């Protein structure tokens, strides 16, 4: 009979494919750089938006990158 999965992550012995967790300072700098990238792209394309939207989008993307 097949064993049911309990939903917990499988341990395969391989290193995690996720990058190591950065320090708070590194995380803030990475978010800042990504938000600036979004700002430049938004301005050059003429899209509407603001700095807060750029920051929140960058923050969400970076948090997802590190599974935070």
N, CA, C and O atoms as a Tripos MOL2 file, in Angstrom:
@<TRIPOS>MOLECULE
protein
  272   271    68     0     0
PROTEIN
NO_CHARGES

@<TRIPOS>ATOM
      1 N           0.8370   -1.1660    0.0000 N.3       1 UNK1
      2 CA          0.0000    0.0000    0.0000 C.3       1 UNK1
      3 C           0.8880    1.2380    0.0000 C.2       1 UNK1
      4 O           1.9220    1.2690    0.6680 O.2       1 UNK1
      5 N           0.4720    2.2790   -0.7690 N.am      2 UNK2
      6 CA          1.2520    3.5110   -0.8620 C.3       2 UNK2
      7 C           1.0970    4.3270    0.4100 C.2       2 UNK2
      8 O           0.0190    4.3960    0.9990 O.2       2 UNK2
      9 N           2.1970    4.9420    0.8180 N.am      3 UNK3
     10 CA          2.1920    5.7840    2.0090 C.3       3 UNK3
     11 C           1.7100    7.1810    1.6370 C.2       3 UNK3
     12 O           2.1460    7.7420    0.6310 O.2       3 UNK3
     13 N           0.8120    7.7460    2.4410 N.am      4 UNK4
     14 CA          0.3030    9.0840    2.1820 C.3       4 UNK4
     15 C           1.3020   10.1250    2.6450 C.2       4 UNK4
     16 O           2.0020    9.9520    3.6420 O.2       4 UNK4
     17 N           1.3450   11.2080    1.8910 N.am      5 UNK5
     18 CA          2.2190   12.3220    2.2590 C.3       5 UNK5
     19 C           1.5790   13.1110    3.3800 C.2       5 UNK5
     20 O           0.3710   13.3500    3.3700 O.2       5 UNK5
     21 N           2.3910   13.5180    4.3550 N.am      6 UNK6
     22 CA          1.8680   14.3280    5.4600 C.3       6 UNK6
     23 C           1.9880   15.8160    5.1760 C.2       6 UNK6
     24 O           1.6750   16.6340    6.0410 O.2       6 UNK6
     25 N           2.4390   16.1840    3.9730 N.am      7 UNK7
     26 CA          2.5510   17.5860    3.5900 C.3       7 UNK7
     27 C           3.8500   18.2460    4.0080 C.2       7 UNK7
     28 O           4.1010   19.3950    3.6440 O.2       7 UNK7
     29 N           4.6820   17.5440    4.7650 N.am      8 UNK8
     30 CA          5.9460   18.1450    5.1860 C.3       8 UNK8
     31 C           6.9540   18.0570    4.0460 C.2       8 UNK8
     32 O           6.8820   17.1500    3.2160 O.2       8 UNK8
     33 N           7.8980   19.0040    4.0090 N.am      9 UNK9
     34 CA          8.8880   18.9940    2.9300 C.3       9 UNK9
     35 C           9.7460   17.7360    2.9740 C.2       9 UNK9
     36 O          10.0740   17.2220    4.0440 O.2       9 UNK9
     37 N          10.0930   17.2670    1.8150 N.am     10 UNK10
     38 CA         10.9490   16.0810    1.7070 C.3      10 UNK10
     39 C          12.4080   16.4780    1.8810 C.2      10 UNK10
     40 O          12.8380   17.5200    1.3870 O.2      10 UNK10
     41 N          13.1540   15.6590    2.5730 N.am     11 UNK11
     42 CA         14.5920   15.8700    2.7290 C.3      11 UNK11
     43 C          15.2860   14.9400    1.7530 C.2      11 UNK11
     44 O          15.1770   13.7180    1.8450 O.2      11 UNK11
     45 N          16.0100   15.5510    0.8070 N.am     12 UNK12
     46 CA         16.6440   14.7490   -0.2340 C.3      12 UNK12
     47 C          18.1480   14.6340   -0.0590 C.2      12 UNK12
     48 O          18.8070   13.9010   -0.7970 O.2      12 UNK12
     49 N          18.6910   15.3500    0.9100 N.am     13 UNK13
     50 CA         20.1300   15.3200    1.0890 C.3      13 UNK13
     51 C          20.8330   16.3610    0.2510 C.2      13 UNK13
     52 O          22.0290   16.5990    0.4220 O.2      13 UNK13
     53 N          20.0910   16.9920   -0.6640 N.am     14 UNK14
     54 CA         20.6750   18.0410   -1.4970 C.3      14 UNK14
     55 C          20.5970   19.3660   -0.7590 C.2      14 UNK14
     56 O          19.7540   19.5600    0.1160 O.2      14 UNK14
     57 N          21.4890   20.2710   -1.1280 N.am     15 UNK15
     58 CA         21.4360   21.6200   -0.5690 C.3      15 UNK15
     59 C          20.1670   22.2920   -1.0700 C.2      15 UNK15
     60 O          19.7000   22.0070   -2.1730 O.2      15 UNK15
     61 N          19.6180   23.1700   -0.2700 N.am     16 UNK16
     62 CA         18.4120   23.8890   -0.6440 C.3      16 UNK16
     63 C          18.6610   24.7030   -1.9010 C.2      16 UNK16
     64 O          19.7380   25.2730   -2.0820 O.2      16 UNK16
     65 N          17.6520   24.7540   -2.7740 N.am     17 UNK17
     66 CA         17.7890   25.5480   -3.9880 C.3      17 UNK17
     67 C          17.5670   27.0260   -3.7050 C.2      17 UNK17
     68 O          17.8170   27.8630   -4.5720 O.2      17 UNK17
     69 N          17.0990   27.3650   -2.4970 N.am     18 UNK18
     70 CA         16.8890   28.7570   -2.1220 C.3      18 UNK18
     71 C          18.2070   29.3780   -1.6790 C.2      18 UNK18
     72 O          19.0230   28.7350   -1.0190 O.2      18 UNK18
     73 N          18.4000   30.6430   -2.0540 N.am     19 UNK19
     74 CA         19.6180   31.3270   -1.5970 C.3      19 UNK19
     75 C          19.6160   31.4330   -0.0730 C.2      19 UNK19
     76 O          18.5620   31.3690    0.5600 O.2      19 UNK19
     77 N          20.7840   31.5930    0.4990 N.am     20 UNK20
     78 CA         20.8470   31.7470    1.9450 C.3      20 UNK20
     79 C          20.1860   33.0480    2.3520 C.2      20 UNK20
     80 O          20.1840   34.0110    1.5860 O.2      20 UNK20
     81 N          19.6310   33.0840    3.5400 N.am     21 UNK21
     82 CA         18.9150   34.2640    4.0140 C.3      21 UNK21
     83 C          19.8910   35.4160    4.2280 C.2      21 UNK21
     84 O          20.8940   35.2610    4.9240 O.2      21 UNK21
     85 N          19.6010   36.5670    3.6330 N.am     22 UNK22
     86 CA         20.4900   37.7210    3.7840 C.3      22 UNK22
     87 C          20.2780   38.4140    5.1280 C.2      22 UNK22
     88 O          19.2810   38.1780    5.8110 O.2      22 UNK22
     89 N          21.2280   39.2700    5.4980 N.am     23 UNK23
     90 CA         21.0590   40.0870    6.6990 C.3      23 UNK23
     91 C          19.9880   41.1360    6.4030 C.2      23 UNK23
     92 O          19.6190   41.3410    5.2460 O.2      23 UNK23
     93 N          19.4970   41.7910    7.4350 N.am     24 UNK24
     94 CA         18.4920   42.8340    7.2640 C.3      24 UNK24
     95 C          19.0040   43.9400    6.3540 C.2      24 UNK24
     96 O          18.2750   44.4310    5.4920 O.2      24 UNK24
     97 N          20.2580   44.3310    6.5460 N.am     25 UNK25
     98 CA         20.8430   45.3870    5.7270 C.3      25 UNK25
     99 C          20.9260   44.9650    4.2590 C.2      25 UNK25
    100 O          20.6280   45.7580    3.3650 O.2      25 UNK25
    101 N          21.3280   43.7220    4.0150 N.am     26 UNK26
    102 CA         21.4160   43.2250    2.6480 C.3      26 UNK26
    103 C          20.0310   43.1500    2.0110 C.2      26 UNK26
    104 O          19.8610   43.4740    0.8360 O.2      26 UNK26
    105 N          19.0570   42.7260    2.7880 N.am     27 UNK27
    106 CA         17.6910   42.6200    2.3020 C.3      27 UNK27
    107 C          17.1540   44.0000    1.9200 C.2      27 UNK27
    108 O          16.5620   44.1650    0.8540 O.2      27 UNK27
    109 N          17.3600   44.9770    2.7820 N.am     28 UNK28
    110 CA         16.8960   46.3330    2.4950 C.3      28 UNK28
    111 C          17.5850   46.9050    1.2530 C.2      28 UNK28
    112 O          16.9440   47.5700    0.4400 O.2      28 UNK28
    113 N          18.8700   46.6500    1.1090 N.am     29 UNK29
    114 CA         19.6060   47.1490   -0.0530 C.3      29 UNK29
    115 C          19.1070   46.4870   -1.3380 C.2      29 UNK29
    116 O          18.9780   47.1490   -2.3670 O.2      29 UNK29
    117 N          18.8300   45.2000   -1.2820 N.am     30 UNK30
    118 CA         18.3400   44.4930   -2.4630 C.3      30 UNK30
    119 C          16.9460   45.0030   -2.8480 C.2      30 UNK30
    120 O          16.6490   45.1660   -4.0310 O.2      30 UNK30
    121 N          16.1040   45.2500   -1.8580 N.am     31 UNK31
    122 CA         14.7730   45.8120   -2.1220 C.3      31 UNK31
    123 C          14.9100   47.2130   -2.7170 C.2      31 UNK31
    124 O          14.2260   47.5530   -3.6820 O.2      31 UNK31
    125 N          15.7980   48.0210   -2.1380 N.am     32 UNK32
    126 CA         16.0000   49.3850   -2.6370 C.3      32 UNK32
    127 C          16.4400   49.3740   -4.1020 C.2      32 UNK32
    128 O          15.9250   50.1410   -4.9160 O.2      32 UNK32
    129 N          17.3880   48.5080   -4.4300 N.am     33 UNK33
    130 CA         17.8890   48.4290   -5.8000 C.3      33 UNK33
    131 C          16.7960   47.9580   -6.7630 C.2      33 UNK33
    132 O          16.6780   48.4790   -7.8720 O.2      33 UNK33
    133 N          16.0060   46.9810   -6.3430 N.am     34 UNK34
    134 CA         14.9300   46.4710   -7.1970 C.3      34 UNK34
    135 C          13.8480   47.5310   -7.3760 C.2      34 UNK34
    136 O          13.3180   47.6840   -8.4760 O.2      34 UNK34
    137 N          13.5090   48.2710   -6.3090 N.am     35 UNK35
    138 CA         12.5110   49.3440   -6.4070 C.3      35 UNK35
    139 C          13.0030   50.4280   -7.3670 C.2      35 UNK35
    140 O          12.2200   50.9670   -8.1490 O.2      35 UNK35
    141 N          14.2790   50.7430   -7.3110 N.am     36 UNK36
    142 CA         14.8450   51.7400   -8.2210 C.3      36 UNK36
    143 C          14.7680   51.2490   -9.6720 C.2      36 UNK36
    144 O          14.4870   52.0230  -10.5870 O.2      36 UNK36
    145 N          15.0190   49.9760   -9.8590 N.am     37 UNK37
    146 CA         14.9120   49.3700  -11.1950 C.3      37 UNK37
    147 C          13.4720   49.5030  -11.7120 C.2      37 UNK37
    148 O          13.2570   49.8730  -12.8660 O.2      37 UNK37
    149 N          12.4930   49.2000  -10.8560 N.am     38 UNK38
    150 CA         11.0900   49.3430  -11.2400 C.3      38 UNK38
    151 C          10.7610   50.7970  -11.5600 C.2      38 UNK38
    152 O          10.0360   51.0740  -12.5150 O.2      38 UNK38
    153 N          11.2870   51.7190  -10.7700 N.am     39 UNK39
    154 CA         11.0710   53.1550  -10.9930 C.3      39 UNK39
    155 C          11.5950   53.5660  -12.3730 C.2      39 UNK39
    156 O          10.8850   54.2110  -13.1450 O.2      39 UNK39
    157 N          12.8200   53.1960  -12.6700 N.am     40 UNK40
    158 CA         13.4160   53.5710  -13.9520 C.3      40 UNK40
    159 C          12.6250   52.9990  -15.1220 C.2      40 UNK40
    160 O          12.3970   53.6810  -16.1210 O.2      40 UNK40
    161 N          12.2120   51.7500  -14.9910 N.am     41 UNK41
    162 CA         11.4350   51.1070  -16.0460 C.3      41 UNK41
    163 C          10.0780   51.8030  -16.2080 C.2      41 UNK41
    164 O           9.6160   52.0230  -17.3270 O.2      41 UNK41
    165 N           9.4470   52.1460  -15.0790 N.am     42 UNK42
    166 CA          8.1430   52.8090  -15.0930 C.3      42 UNK42
    167 C           8.2440   54.1930  -15.7290 C.2      42 UNK42
    168 O           7.4110   54.5570  -16.5590 O.2      42 UNK42
    169 N           9.2490   54.9560  -15.3490 N.am     43 UNK43
    170 CA          9.4260   56.3040  -15.8860 C.3      43 UNK43
    171 C           9.7130   56.2640  -17.3950 C.2      43 UNK43
    172 O           9.1520   57.0510  -18.1570 O.2      43 UNK43
    173 N          10.5710   55.3630  -17.8100 N.am     44 UNK44
    174 CA         10.9360   55.3090  -19.2390 C.3      44 UNK44
    175 C           9.7720   54.8500  -20.1150 C.2      44 UNK44
    176 O           9.7030   55.2070  -21.2910 O.2      44 UNK44
    177 N           8.8570   54.0630  -19.5490 N.am     45 UNK45
    178 CA          7.7110   53.5910  -20.3400 C.3      45 UNK45
    179 C           6.4910   54.4930  -20.1870 C.2      45 UNK45
    180 O           5.4960   54.3190  -20.8900 O.2      45 UNK45
    181 N           6.5670   55.4620  -19.2670 N.am     46 UNK46
    182 CA          5.4540   56.3770  -19.0640 C.3      46 UNK46
    183 C           4.2940   55.7870  -18.2830 C.2      46 UNK46
    184 O           3.1980   56.3470  -18.2850 O.2      46 UNK46
    185 N           4.5220   54.6560  -17.6100 N.am     47 UNK47
    186 CA          3.4660   54.0300  -16.8160 C.3      47 UNK47
    187 C           3.1720   54.8710  -15.5780 C.2      47 UNK47
    188 O           4.0760   55.4850  -15.0120 O.2      47 UNK47
    189 N           1.8970   54.8990  -15.1550 N.am     48 UNK48
    190 CA          1.5780   55.6080  -13.9120 C.3      48 UNK48
    191 C           2.0640   54.7990  -12.7110 C.2      48 UNK48
    192 O           2.2460   53.5850  -12.8060 O.2      48 UNK48
    193 N           2.2670   55.4600  -11.6080 N.am     49 UNK49
    194 CA          2.6910   54.7720  -10.3930 C.3      49 UNK49
    195 C           3.3770   55.7360   -9.4570 C.2      49 UNK49
    196 O           3.4210   56.9410   -9.7080 O.2      49 UNK49
    197 N           3.9150   55.1960   -8.3690 N.am     50 UNK50
    198 CA          4.6030   56.0250   -7.3850 C.3      50 UNK50
    199 C           5.6730   55.2100   -6.6880 C.2      50 UNK50
    200 O           5.7850   54.0020   -6.8940 O.2      50 UNK50
    201 N           6.4610   55.8860   -5.8570 N.am     51 UNK51
    202 CA          7.5800   55.2190   -5.1960 C.3      51 UNK51
    203 C           7.1240   54.1220   -4.2350 C.2      51 UNK51
    204 O           7.7970   53.1000   -4.0980 O.2      51 UNK51
    205 N           5.9910   54.3250   -3.5710 N.am     52 UNK52
    206 CA          5.5000   53.3020   -2.6410 C.3      52 UNK52
    207 C           5.1300   52.0260   -3.3970 C.2      52 UNK52
    208 O           5.4470   50.9220   -2.9520 O.2      52 UNK52
    209 N           4.4750   52.1770   -4.5140 N.am     53 UNK53
    210 CA          4.1170   51.0020   -5.3210 C.3      53 UNK53
    211 C           5.3650   50.2590   -5.7910 C.2      53 UNK53
    212 O           5.4100   49.0290   -5.7680 O.2      53 UNK53
    213 N           6.3780   51.0180   -6.2160 N.am     54 UNK54
    214 CA          7.6390   50.4070   -6.6410 C.3      54 UNK54
    215 C           8.2680   49.6330   -5.4860 C.2      54 UNK54
    216 O           8.7310   48.5060   -5.6660 O.2      54 UNK54
    217 N           8.2840   50.2440   -4.2900 N.am     55 UNK55
    218 CA          8.8900   49.6090   -3.1180 C.3      55 UNK55
    219 C           8.1360   48.3330   -2.7420 C.2      55 UNK55
    220 O           8.7550   47.2940   -2.5120 O.2      55 UNK55
    221 N           6.8110   48.4050   -2.6780 N.am     56 UNK56
    222 CA          6.0230   47.2360   -2.2640 C.3      56 UNK56
    223 C           6.1570   46.0920   -3.2610 C.2      56 UNK56
    224 O           6.2140   44.9270   -2.8690 O.2      56 UNK56
    225 N           6.2060   46.4180   -4.5300 N.am     57 UNK57
    226 CA          6.4040   45.3930   -5.5600 C.3      57 UNK57
    227 C           7.7800   44.7460   -5.4060 C.2      57 UNK57
    228 O           7.9120   43.5240   -5.4790 O.2      57 UNK57
    229 N           8.7930   45.5690   -5.1930 N.am     58 UNK58
    230 CA         10.1550   45.0580   -5.0130 C.3      58 UNK58
    231 C          10.2470   44.2020   -3.7550 C.2      58 UNK58
    232 O          10.8570   43.1320   -3.7650 O.2      58 UNK58
    233 N           9.6380   44.6770   -2.6750 N.am     59 UNK59
    234 CA          9.6610   43.9390   -1.4090 C.3      59 UNK59
    235 C           9.0200   42.5630   -1.5710 C.2      59 UNK59
    236 O           9.5570   41.5660   -1.0870 O.2      59 UNK59
    237 N           7.8750   42.5070   -2.2490 N.am     60 UNK60
    238 CA          7.1920   41.2270   -2.4650 C.3      60 UNK60
    239 C           8.0540   40.2740   -3.2900 C.2      60 UNK60
    240 O           8.1240   39.0810   -2.9920 O.2      60 UNK60
    241 N           8.7030   40.7940   -4.3190 N.am     61 UNK61
    242 CA          9.5340   39.9630   -5.1800 C.3      61 UNK61
    243 C          10.7470   39.4050   -4.4260 C.2      61 UNK61
    244 O          11.0800   38.2270   -4.5580 O.2      61 UNK61
    245 N          11.3940   40.2540   -3.6430 N.am     62 UNK62
    246 CA         12.5790   39.8190   -2.9020 C.3      62 UNK62
    247 C          12.1930   38.8490   -1.7880 C.2      62 UNK62
    248 O          12.9050   37.8740   -1.5480 O.2      62 UNK62
    249 N          11.0840   39.1010   -1.1110 N.am     63 UNK63
    250 CA         10.6270   38.1710   -0.0710 C.3      63 UNK63
    251 C          10.3360   36.8100   -0.6660 C.2      63 UNK63
    252 O          10.6560   35.7880   -0.0580 O.2      63 UNK63
    253 N           9.7340   36.7790   -1.8470 N.am     64 UNK64
    254 CA          9.4510   35.5110   -2.5010 C.3      64 UNK64
    255 C          10.7630   34.8030   -2.8670 C.2      64 UNK64
    256 O          10.8670   33.5820   -2.7500 O.2      64 UNK64
    257 N          11.7370   35.5590   -3.3000 N.am     65 UNK65
    258 CA         13.0400   34.9910   -3.6680 C.3      65 UNK65
    259 C          13.6520   34.2150   -2.4950 C.2      65 UNK65
    260 O          14.2460   33.1540   -2.6870 O.2      65 UNK65
    261 N          13.5010   34.7520   -1.2810 N.am     66 UNK66
    262 CA         14.0970   34.1290   -0.0900 C.3      66 UNK66
    263 C          13.0770   33.3550    0.7510 C.2      66 UNK66
    264 O          13.3800   32.9410    1.8700 O.2      66 UNK66
    265 N          11.8830   33.1640    0.2190 N.am     67 UNK67
    266 CA         10.8120   32.4550    0.9380 C.3      67 UNK67
    267 C          10.5590   33.0420    2.3160 C.2      67 UNK67
    268 O          10.4650   32.3150    3.3050 O.2      67 UNK67
    269 N          10.4510   34.3520    2.3710 N.am     68 UNK68
    270 CA         10.1890   35.0510    3.6370 C.3      68 UNK68
    271 C           8.7200   35.3670    3.7680 C.2      68 UNK68
    272 O           8.3010   35.9530    4.7660 O.2      68 UNK68
@<TRIPOS>BOND
     1     1     2 1
     2     2     3 1
     3     3     4 2
     4     3     5 am
     5     5     6 1
     6     6     7 1
     7     7     8 2
     8     7     9 am
     9     9    10 1
    10    10    11 1
    11    11    12 2
    12    11    13 am
    13    13    14 1
    14    14    15 1
    15    15    16 2
    16    15    17 am
    17    17    18 1
    18    18    19 1
    19    19    20 2
    20    19    21 am
    21    21    22 1
    22    22    23 1
    23    23    24 2
    24    23    25 am
    25    25    26 1
    26    26    27 1
    27    27    28 2
    28    27    29 am
    29    29    30 1
    30    30    31 1
    31    31    32 2
    32    31    33 am
    33    33    34 1
    34    34    35 1
    35    35    36 2
    36    35    37 am
    37    37    38 1
    38    38    39 1
    39    39    40 2
    40    39    41 am
    41    41    42 1
    42    42    43 1
    43    43    44 2
    44    43    45 am
    45    45    46 1
    46    46    47 1
    47    47    48 2
    48    47    49 am
    49    49    50 1
    50    50    51 1
    51    51    52 2
    52    51    53 am
    53    53    54 1
    54    54    55 1
    55    55    56 2
    56    55    57 am
    57    57    58 1
    58    58    59 1
    59    59    60 2
    60    59    61 am
    61    61    62 1
    62    62    63 1
    63    63    64 2
    64    63    65 am
    65    65    66 1
    66    66    67 1
    67    67    68 2
    68    67    69 am
    69    69    70 1
    70    70    71 1
    71    71    72 2
    72    71    73 am
    73    73    74 1
    74    74    75 1
    75    75    76 2
    76    75    77 am
    77    77    78 1
    78    78    79 1
    79    79    80 2
    80    79    81 am
    81    81    82 1
    82    82    83 1
    83    83    84 2
    84    83    85 am
    85    85    86 1
    86    86    87 1
    87    87    88 2
    88    87    89 am
    89    89    90 1
    90    90    91 1
    91    91    92 2
    92    91    93 am
    93    93    94 1
    94    94    95 1
    95    95    96 2
    96    95    97 am
    97    97    98 1
    98    98    99 1
    99    99   100 2
   100    99   101 am
   101   101   102 1
   102   102   103 1
   103   103   104 2
   104   103   105 am
   105   105   106 1
   106   106   107 1
   107   107   108 2
   108   107   109 am
   109   109   110 1
   110   110   111 1
   111   111   112 2
   112   111   113 am
   113   113   114 1
   114   114   115 1
   115   115   116 2
   116   115   117 am
   117   117   118 1
   118   118   119 1
   119   119   120 2
   120   119   121 am
   121   121   122 1
   122   122   123 1
   123   123   124 2
   124   123   125 am
   125   125   126 1
   126   126   127 1
   127   127   128 2
   128   127   129 am
   129   129   130 1
   130   130   131 1
   131   131   132 2
   132   131   133 am
   133   133   134 1
   134   134   135 1
   135   135   136 2
   136   135   137 am
   137   137   138 1
   138   138   139 1
   139   139   140 2
   140   139   141 am
   141   141   142 1
   142   142   143 1
   143   143   144 2
   144   143   145 am
   145   145   146 1
   146   146   147 1
   147   147   148 2
   148   147   149 am
   149   149   150 1
   150   150   151 1
   151   151   152 2
   152   151   153 am
   153   153   154 1
   154   154   155 1
   155   155   156 2
   156   155   157 am
   157   157   158 1
   158   158   159 1
   159   159   160 2
   160   159   161 am
   161   161   162 1
   162   162   163 1
   163   163   164 2
   164   163   165 am
   165   165   166 1
   166   166   167 1
   167   167   168 2
   168   167   169 am
   169   169   170 1
   170   170   171 1
   171   171   172 2
   172   171   173 am
   173   173   174 1
   174   174   175 1
   175   175   176 2
   176   175   177 am
   177   177   178 1
   178   178   179 1
   179   179   180 2
   180   179   181 am
   181   181   182 1
   182   182   183 1
   183   183   184 2
   184   183   185 am
   185   185   186 1
   186   186   187 1
   187   187   188 2
   188   187   189 am
   189   189   190 1
   190   190   191 1
   191   191   192 2
   192   191   193 am
   193   193   194 1
   194   194   195 1
   195   195   196 2
   196   195   197 am
   197   197   198 1
   198   198   199 1
   199   199   200 2
   200   199   201 am
   201   201   202 1
   202   202   203 1
   203   203   204 2
   204   203   205 am
   205   205   206 1
   206   206   207 1
   207   207   208 2
   208   207   209 am
   209   209   210 1
   210   210   211 1
   211   211   212 2
   212   211   213 am
   213   213   214 1
   214   214   215 1
   215   215   216 2
   216   215   217 am
   217   217   218 1
   218   218   219 1
   219   219   220 2
   220   219   221 am
   221   221   222 1
   222   222   223 1
   223   223   224 2
   224   223   225 am
   225   225   226 1
   226   226   227 1
   227   227   228 2
   228   227   229 am
   229   229   230 1
   230   230   231 1
   231   231   232 2
   232   231   233 am
   233   233   234 1
   234   234   235 1
   235   235   236 2
   236   235   237 am
   237   237   238 1
   238   238   239 1
   239   239   240 2
   240   239   241 am
   241   241   242 1
   242   242   243 1
   243   243   244 2
   244   243   245 am
   245   245   246 1
   246   246   247 1
   247   247   248 2
   248   247   249 am
   249   249   250 1
   250   250   251 1
   251   251   252 2
   252   251   253 am
   253   253   254 1
   254   254   255 1
   255   255   256 2
   256   255   257 am
   257   257   258 1
   258   258   259 1
   259   259   260 2
   260   259   261 am
   261   261   262 1
   262   262   263 1
   263   263   264 2
   264   263   265 am
   265   265   266 1
   266   266   267 1
   267   267   268 2
   268   267   269 am
   269   269   270 1
   270   270   271 1
   271   271   272 2
@<TRIPOS>SUBSTRUCTURE
     1 UNK1         2 RESIDUE 1 A UNK
     2 UNK2         6 RESIDUE 1 A UNK
     3 UNK3        10 RESIDUE 1 A UNK
     4 UNK4        14 RESIDUE 1 A UNK
     5 UNK5        18 RESIDUE 1 A UNK
     6 UNK6        22 RESIDUE 1 A UNK
     7 UNK7        26 RESIDUE 1 A UNK
     8 UNK8        30 RESIDUE 1 A UNK
     9 UNK9        34 RESIDUE 1 A UNK
    10 UNK10       38 RESIDUE 1 A UNK
    11 UNK11       42 RESIDUE 1 A UNK
    12 UNK12       46 RESIDUE 1 A UNK
    13 UNK13       50 RESIDUE 1 A UNK
    14 UNK14       54 RESIDUE 1 A UNK
    15 UNK15       58 RESIDUE 1 A UNK
    16 UNK16       62 RESIDUE 1 A UNK
    17 UNK17       66 RESIDUE 1 A UNK
    18 UNK18       70 RESIDUE 1 A UNK
    19 UNK19       74 RESIDUE 1 A UNK
    20 UNK20       78 RESIDUE 1 A UNK
    21 UNK21       82 RESIDUE 1 A UNK
    22 UNK22       86 RESIDUE 1 A UNK
    23 UNK23       90 RESIDUE 1 A UNK
    24 UNK24       94 RESIDUE 1 A UNK
    25 UNK25       98 RESIDUE 1 A UNK
    26 UNK26      102 RESIDUE 1 A UNK
    27 UNK27      106 RESIDUE 1 A UNK
    28 UNK28      110 RESIDUE 1 A UNK
    29 UNK29      114 RESIDUE 1 A UNK
    30 UNK30      118 RESIDUE 1 A UNK
    31 UNK31      122 RESIDUE 1 A UNK
    32 UNK32      126 RESIDUE 1 A UNK
    33 UNK33      130 RESIDUE 1 A UNK
    34 UNK34      134 RESIDUE 1 A UNK
    35 UNK35      138 RESIDUE 1 A UNK
    36 UNK36      142 RESIDUE 1 A UNK
    37 UNK37      146 RESIDUE 1 A UNK
    38 UNK38      150 RESIDUE 1 A UNK
    39 UNK39      154 RESIDUE 1 A UNK
    40 UNK40      158 RESIDUE 1 A UNK
    41 UNK41      162 RESIDUE 1 A UNK
    42 UNK42      166 RESIDUE 1 A UNK
    43 UNK43      170 RESIDUE 1 A UNK
    44 UNK44      174 RESIDUE 1 A UNK
    45 UNK45      178 RESIDUE 1 A UNK
    46 UNK46      182 RESIDUE 1 A UNK
    47 UNK47      186 RESIDUE 1 A UNK
    48 UNK48      190 RESIDUE 1 A UNK
    49 UNK49      194 RESIDUE 1 A UNK
    50 UNK50      198 RESIDUE 1 A UNK
    51 UNK51      202 RESIDUE 1 A UNK
    52 UNK52      206 RESIDUE 1 A UNK
    53 UNK53      210 RESIDUE 1 A UNK
    54 UNK54      214 RESIDUE 1 A UNK
    55 UNK55      218 RESIDUE 1 A UNK
    56 UNK56      222 RESIDUE 1 A UNK
    57 UNK57      226 RESIDUE 1 A UNK
    58 UNK58      230 RESIDUE 1 A UNK
    59 UNK59      234 RESIDUE 1 A UNK
    60 UNK60      238 RESIDUE 1 A UNK
    61 UNK61      242 RESIDUE 1 A UNK
    62 UNK62      246 RESIDUE 1 A UNK
    63 UNK63      250 RESIDUE 1 A UNK
    64 UNK64      254 RESIDUE 1 A UNK
    65 UNK65      258 RESIDUE 1 A UNK
    66 UNK66      262 RESIDUE 1 A UNK
    67 UNK67      266 RESIDUE 1 A UNK
    68 UNK68      270 RESIDUE 1 A UNK
